[in-house]
């Protein structure tokens, strides 16, 4: 036994089975090929859509992004108001959905009994699978007629307040806010599912240790769960934002189809996916190129959001680990 322990180890004995090495090599190449294929598809989409939108970019120049006069009858395509509407609707959706998603995810992982946890989790999964047109029809037929009175009541209540009266004005029910509420309902199950999985990765011993030291449940969540999950929370929120910016049919049914840059969240507006879906089939020539240009702008905006999310998550993870 002693001789076996003292015997020098032959490096060839540590190499492992050649078949395992070949399998690892094949797996590495397949994974690399899949990653490169995704990048190639994205590049192909960007190049082909930009090529088709190029006539509108050349015709309009920088005013395509920085002006808000969208009038196909006059060959004027200023997309600023449409980009503005997309961003406003997405931000409203995030402001509404993120606190709700956080609350549901924490309830499911930290408070709810197993039976309730399973039931609520199933409901959230079902909501995530509901087609967007169903949410849009519900918003148009049920939510809009009811919420217009709520909007106008709020507008009447703040009519004498200088800043608030410009943010919450009179409404017809078709508005940025209505579209934002519908999109918030749609992205809440997605963000909740991600946050639930993130919170489930927090070590149980860390949570039990905090409770054993006398921390309340909320102090344990604030001091253990949130620091451990910050990167995942940011990633889930950004994924929800990407989904919100790309939502089409539901927004088209309730936003009002009126491109304008206004501070009134209860006013009608327009969003890039909704305008594309509504007009692309009938558009020709320069109008068609301008609509495809909106798709390019949306693609670029989504790309910026995802890159920013990755950078933010990486920075938060490094800060959590004590690095700067």
C-alpha positions as CSV (number, residue, x, y, z in Angstrom):
1,X,0.0,0.0,0.0
2,X,2.9,2.3,0.9
3,X,4.6,1.6,-2.3
4,X,1.5,2.4,-4.3
5,X,1.2,5.8,-2.5
6,X,4.8,6.7,-3.1
7,X,4.9,5.6,-6.7
8,X,5.2,8.5,-9.2
9,X,2.0,9.1,-11.1
10,X,2.2,8.7,-14.9
11,X,0.6,11.7,-16.7
12,X,-1.0,9.3,-19.2
13,X,-3.0,7.8,-16.3
14,X,-4.7,11.1,-15.7
15,X,-5.8,11.7,-19.3
16,X,-9.0,9.7,-19.0
17,X,-10.9,7.7,-21.6
18,X,-10.1,8.9,-25.2
19,X,-13.8,8.3,-26.1
20,X,-14.8,10.9,-23.4
21,X,-12.3,13.4,-24.8
22,X,-13.7,12.9,-28.3
23,X,-17.2,13.4,-26.9
24,X,-16.2,16.6,-25.1
25,X,-14.5,17.9,-28.3
26,X,-17.7,17.2,-30.4
27,X,-19.9,18.9,-27.7
28,X,-17.6,21.9,-27.7
29,X,-17.8,22.3,-31.5
30,X,-21.6,21.8,-31.6
31,X,-22.1,24.4,-28.8
32,X,-19.7,26.8,-30.6
33,X,-21.6,26.2,-33.9
34,X,-25.0,26.9,-32.3
35,X,-23.7,30.1,-30.8
36,X,-22.3,31.3,-34.1
37,X,-25.5,30.3,-35.9
38,X,-27.5,32.5,-33.5
39,X,-25.2,35.4,-34.2
40,X,-25.3,34.8,-37.9
41,X,-29.1,34.8,-37.9
42,X,-29.2,38.1,-35.9
43,X,-26.7,39.6,-38.3
44,X,-28.8,38.4,-41.3
45,X,-32.0,39.9,-39.8
46,X,-30.2,43.2,-39.2
47,X,-28.6,43.4,-42.6
48,X,-31.7,42.4,-44.6
49,X,-34.1,44.7,-42.7
50,X,-31.7,47.6,-42.9
51,X,-31.3,47.1,-46.6
52,X,-35.0,47.2,-47.1
53,X,-35.4,50.3,-44.9
54,X,-32.4,52.1,-46.4
55,X,-34.5,54.2,-49.0
56,X,-36.5,55.7,-46.1
57,X,-33.3,56.4,-44.1
58,X,-31.7,58.1,-47.1
59,X,-34.9,60.1,-47.9
60,X,-35.5,61.2,-44.3
61,X,-32.0,61.4,-42.9
62,X,-31.5,62.0,-39.2
63,X,-35.0,63.5,-39.1
64,X,-36.3,60.0,-39.2
65,X,-35.4,59.6,-35.5
66,X,-35.5,63.2,-34.3
67,X,-38.8,64.6,-35.8
68,X,-42.3,63.5,-35.0
69,X,-44.2,64.2,-38.3
70,X,-45.3,60.8,-39.5
71,X,-47.4,61.5,-42.6
72,X,-47.2,58.9,-45.4
73,X,-49.4,61.0,-47.7
74,X,-46.6,63.6,-47.8
75,X,-43.7,61.2,-47.7
76,X,-42.8,62.5,-44.3
77,X,-41.6,59.9,-41.8
78,X,-40.5,61.3,-38.5
79,X,-40.6,58.4,-36.0
80,X,-39.8,60.3,-32.8
81,X,-43.4,60.2,-31.6
82,X,-43.7,56.5,-32.3
83,X,-40.4,55.7,-30.5
84,X,-41.6,57.8,-27.6
85,X,-44.9,55.9,-27.4
86,X,-43.1,52.6,-27.3
87,X,-40.8,53.7,-24.5
88,X,-43.6,55.3,-22.5
89,X,-45.8,52.2,-22.7
90,X,-42.9,49.9,-21.8
91,X,-42.0,52.0,-18.7
92,X,-45.6,52.2,-17.5
93,X,-45.7,48.4,-17.8
94,X,-42.5,48.0,-15.8
95,X,-43.6,50.4,-13.1
96,X,-46.8,48.5,-12.6
97,X,-45.6,44.9,-13.1
98,X,-42.3,44.9,-11.2
99,X,-43.6,45.5,-7.7
100,X,-46.4,43.0,-8.3
101,X,-44.0,40.4,-9.7
102,X,-41.6,40.8,-6.7
103,X,-44.4,40.5,-4.3
104,X,-45.8,37.3,-5.9
105,X,-42.4,35.7,-6.2
106,X,-41.5,36.4,-2.6
107,X,-44.9,35.1,-1.5
108,X,-44.4,31.9,-3.4
109,X,-40.8,31.3,-2.2
110,X,-40.9,32.6,1.4
111,X,-44.4,32.6,2.7
112,X,-46.9,30.4,0.9
113,X,-47.6,26.8,1.9
114,X,-46.8,24.1,-0.6
115,X,-50.5,23.7,-1.7
116,X,-51.0,27.4,-2.3
117,X,-47.6,27.7,-3.9
118,X,-48.4,25.1,-6.5
119,X,-51.8,26.6,-7.3
120,X,-50.6,30.1,-7.7
121,X,-47.6,29.0,-9.7
122,X,-49.9,27.1,-12.1
123,X,-52.1,30.2,-12.5
124,X,-49.0,32.3,-13.4
125,X,-47.8,29.7,-15.9
126,X,-51.2,29.7,-17.5
127,X,-51.3,33.5,-17.7
128,X,-47.9,33.5,-19.4
129,X,-49.3,31.2,-22.1
130,X,-52.4,33.2,-22.9
131,X,-52.1,34.8,-26.5
132,X,-51.6,38.5,-26.5
133,X,-54.7,39.1,-28.7
134,X,-56.9,37.8,-25.8
135,X,-55.4,40.4,-23.5
136,X,-55.9,43.1,-26.2
137,X,-59.6,42.1,-26.7
138,X,-60.2,42.1,-23.0
139,X,-58.6,45.5,-22.7
140,X,-60.6,47.0,-25.6
141,X,-64.0,45.5,-24.7
142,X,-63.9,45.5,-20.9
143,X,-61.1,47.5,-19.5
144,X,-61.3,50.6,-21.7
145,X,-65.0,51.4,-21.2
146,X,-64.6,51.1,-17.4
147,X,-61.2,52.8,-16.9
148,X,-62.1,55.9,-18.9
149,X,-64.2,57.1,-16.0
150,X,-61.3,56.4,-13.6
151,X,-58.9,58.4,-15.8
152,X,-61.3,61.3,-16.1
153,X,-61.9,61.3,-12.4
154,X,-58.2,61.5,-11.7
155,X,-57.8,64.3,-14.3
156,X,-60.6,66.2,-12.6
157,X,-59.0,65.7,-9.2
158,X,-55.6,67.1,-10.2
159,X,-56.9,69.8,-12.6
160,X,-55.7,72.5,-10.3
161,X,-52.2,71.1,-9.7
162,X,-49.7,72.6,-12.2
163,X,-47.5,69.6,-13.0
164,X,-50.0,66.7,-12.4
165,X,-52.7,68.2,-14.6
166,X,-50.3,67.9,-17.6
167,X,-49.4,64.3,-16.8
168,X,-53.0,63.1,-16.0
169,X,-55.3,64.9,-18.5
170,X,-58.6,64.0,-20.0
171,X,-58.9,60.7,-21.8
172,X,-61.1,58.7,-24.2
173,X,-59.9,55.4,-22.7
174,X,-57.5,54.7,-25.6
175,X,-54.2,55.9,-24.2
176,X,-50.6,55.2,-23.3
177,X,-51.8,54.2,-19.8
178,X,-54.3,51.7,-21.0
179,X,-51.7,50.1,-23.2
180,X,-49.2,50.1,-20.4
181,X,-51.6,48.4,-18.0
182,X,-52.4,45.6,-20.5
183,X,-48.7,45.0,-21.2
184,X,-48.0,45.0,-17.5
185,X,-50.6,42.2,-17.1
186,X,-48.9,40.3,-19.9
187,X,-45.3,40.6,-18.6
188,X,-46.1,40.0,-14.9
189,X,-46.2,36.2,-15.2
190,X,-42.9,36.2,-17.1
191,X,-41.0,38.4,-14.6
192,X,-42.6,36.4,-11.7
193,X,-41.5,33.1,-13.1
194,X,-37.9,34.4,-13.4
195,X,-37.8,36.0,-10.0
196,X,-39.3,32.9,-8.4
197,X,-36.5,30.7,-9.8
198,X,-33.9,33.3,-8.8
199,X,-35.2,33.5,-5.2
200,X,-35.2,29.7,-5.0
201,X,-31.4,29.6,-5.5
202,X,-30.7,31.5,-2.3
203,X,-29.0,29.1,0.1
204,X,-31.4,27.9,2.8
205,X,-28.6,27.9,5.4
206,X,-28.0,31.6,4.9
207,X,-31.7,32.4,5.4
208,X,-32.0,30.2,8.5
209,X,-28.8,31.7,9.9
210,X,-30.3,35.2,9.6
211,X,-33.5,34.1,11.3
212,X,-31.5,32.3,14.0
213,X,-29.7,35.6,14.8
214,X,-33.0,37.3,15.5
215,X,-33.8,38.9,12.1
216,X,-37.4,39.2,11.2
217,X,-38.6,37.7,7.9
218,X,-38.5,41.0,6.1
219,X,-35.0,41.7,7.5
220,X,-33.9,38.3,6.3
221,X,-35.3,39.0,2.8
222,X,-33.7,42.4,2.7
223,X,-30.4,41.3,4.0
224,X,-30.0,37.9,2.5
225,X,-32.4,37.2,-0.4
226,X,-32.1,40.6,-2.2
227,X,-28.3,40.8,-2.2
228,X,-28.0,37.2,-3.4
229,X,-30.6,37.8,-6.1
230,X,-29.9,41.3,-7.3
231,X,-28.3,40.3,-10.7
232,X,-31.1,37.9,-11.4
233,X,-33.8,40.5,-10.5
234,X,-32.2,43.0,-12.9
235,X,-32.0,40.4,-15.6
236,X,-35.7,39.4,-15.2
237,X,-36.8,43.0,-15.3
238,X,-34.8,43.7,-18.4
239,X,-36.3,40.6,-20.1
240,X,-39.7,41.8,-19.2
241,X,-38.9,45.2,-20.7
242,X,-37.8,43.6,-23.9
243,X,-41.1,41.7,-24.1
244,X,-43.0,44.9,-23.4
245,X,-41.3,46.9,-26.2
246,X,-42.1,44.2,-28.7
247,X,-45.8,43.7,-27.8
248,X,-47.9,44.3,-30.9
249,X,-51.6,43.3,-31.1
250,X,-52.7,44.1,-27.6
251,X,-51.1,47.6,-27.8
252,X,-52.6,48.2,-31.3
253,X,-56.1,47.6,-29.9
254,X,-55.9,50.1,-27.0
255,X,-53.3,52.8,-27.6
256,X,-55.3,54.9,-30.0
257,X,-53.1,55.1,-33.2
258,X,-52.3,58.8,-32.8
259,X,-48.5,59.5,-33.0
260,X,-47.7,62.4,-30.7
261,X,-45.3,63.4,-28.0
262,X,-47.3,64.6,-25.0
263,X,-46.8,64.5,-21.3
264,X,-50.4,63.4,-20.8
265,X,-50.3,59.6,-20.0
266,X,-54.1,59.4,-20.5
267,X,-53.8,60.7,-24.1
268,X,-53.8,58.6,-27.3
269,X,-50.5,57.6,-28.8
270,X,-48.7,55.0,-31.0
271,X,-46.0,52.4,-30.7
272,X,-43.7,50.9,-33.3
273,X,-44.9,47.3,-33.3
274,X,-48.5,48.4,-33.4
275,X,-48.0,50.8,-36.3
276,X,-46.1,48.1,-38.3
277,X,-48.8,45.5,-37.8
278,X,-51.5,47.9,-38.7
279,X,-50.1,49.3,-41.9
280,X,-47.4,47.0,-43.4
281,X,-49.8,44.9,-45.5
282,X,-51.1,48.0,-47.4
283,X,-47.9,50.0,-47.6
284,X,-45.8,50.3,-50.7
285,X,-42.6,52.0,-51.8
286,X,-41.2,54.6,-49.4
287,X,-43.9,54.0,-46.8
288,X,-43.1,50.3,-46.7
289,X,-39.4,51.1,-46.2
290,X,-40.2,53.5,-43.4
291,X,-42.2,50.9,-41.6
292,X,-39.4,48.4,-41.9
293,X,-37.2,51.1,-40.6
294,X,-39.3,51.1,-37.4
295,X,-38.5,47.4,-37.1
296,X,-34.8,48.2,-37.4
297,X,-35.1,50.9,-34.7
298,X,-37.0,48.5,-32.5
299,X,-34.3,45.9,-33.0
300,X,-31.6,48.4,-32.1
301,X,-33.5,49.5,-29.1
302,X,-34.0,46.0,-27.9
303,X,-30.3,45.2,-28.5
304,X,-29.3,48.2,-26.4
305,X,-31.6,47.1,-23.6
306,X,-30.2,43.6,-23.5
307,X,-26.5,44.8,-23.7
308,X,-27.2,47.3,-20.9
309,X,-28.9,44.5,-18.8
310,X,-25.9,42.2,-19.2
311,X,-23.5,45.1,-18.2
312,X,-25.6,46.0,-15.3
313,X,-25.9,42.4,-14.0
314,X,-22.2,41.9,-14.4
315,X,-21.5,45.2,-12.5
316,X,-23.9,44.2,-9.7
317,X,-22.4,40.7,-9.4
318,X,-18.9,42.2,-9.1
319,X,-20.1,44.6,-6.4
320,X,-21.8,41.8,-4.5
321,X,-18.6,39.9,-4.5
322,X,-16.7,42.9,-3.1
323,X,-15.0,43.8,-6.4
324,X,-15.1,47.2,-8.1
